[in-house]
Amino acid sequence: MYPLVTTEMMSSSLEFTAVCFGPGLLPGGQRVTARITVPELLVSVVPERDESVAWPQLRVTSGGFDHQQMLLSWTRGEEQWSLMPVDAAARELLVAHAPPEMHAALAQWNKSVARTRRGFHFGWAALGALVASPLLLVLIFWWQSERVVGWVVDRISPQTEQELGKLIFAQVEASTPLIKDGPALDAIRDIGTRLTAGSKYSYHWYIAKDAQVNAFAMPGGYVVVNAGLIQAADTAEEVAGVLAHEVQHVERRHSLKGMVQNLGWSVAVNLALGQVGADAWAGMATQLGGLKFGRDYETEADVLGLAALTKAHIDAHGMLRFFEKLQQQDGTTITLLSTHPATADRLAALKKAVSEQGAGSIQPLPYDWAAIKLEVKGR
Ligand SMILES: [Zn+2]
């Protein structure tokens, strides 16, 4: 059924870099090396793990920003896996060397992307006739897109947003083992409830059995804290600082804006009309943990997060201490810092704001944090 493996096929030139999404991987996807062989596509996920999938089991769809990306998906039992080649060179290698049974699916992908691209070019041509300078054109487009995202997001109702959050959370739940009860989760929920008093969203709190130091929030108020973050924190106040910050990404709709920006306009417009199509969001959950916010959003989440901590009588020094502590470690291994960069500016601003918090209003959080860490470790 399959052609023989040739010497050329064994050579390293048939490797390409991709982002892989699947159980046990970083929620935002993990950079991997994929190797084209016959009869399988081999994916090396960090040195100790290899995944392989037979070519006929792969589905080829387009995804990502403006649907120009190639997404190869497969399932193993209950598990959902997908792979996105990082650039055009990687896609071309795949198209050129995939076995014949993939040709129809890849040609179909190519056709649908070309169609999208043609539509895109037509728009640019029309605009280009009006504006002579290409640089000016880029600037106008960028400026408008920032504004247009805000405009569209303002028209998405909290109900639609919550429905969307539920849909995305279902994807997280399918791919990540979660802790849904016990003293650790009780503490997270308790702190979270204090930090979100009076919010228009109803929040849901979870702990993921994931050793990465990370936490992420979905639109509409689904918040996931990794077990690794709980292990890295010395006090409940440190975790409260992260929660206070994450909650503001929900309250200020940063997560929603980020996703709308990543998915393109057709999806955004449907959302504004109150239509939540499950298909459009497939695979989005996997990108969420790696969603990187801009400097303005980070500052906003810090400032409002600190205000929420003060209002809840929680010591904000925990927030500062935790970010400082993480930054002193090897920053490249900490997901939380790559998605919420703790720059020198940011830490200085935090320090100033924390020093302004009145010490008299603080009540220590009442949890046995060592016992909570032990509980999470054992599960
Ligand atoms: Zn942030």
Boltz pocket constraint, residues with backbone or C-beta under 6 A from the ligand:
constraints:
  - pocket:
      binder: B
      contacts: [[A, 245], [A, 249], [A, 293], [A, 297], [A, 298], [A, 301], [A, 339], [A, 340]]
      max_distance: 6.0
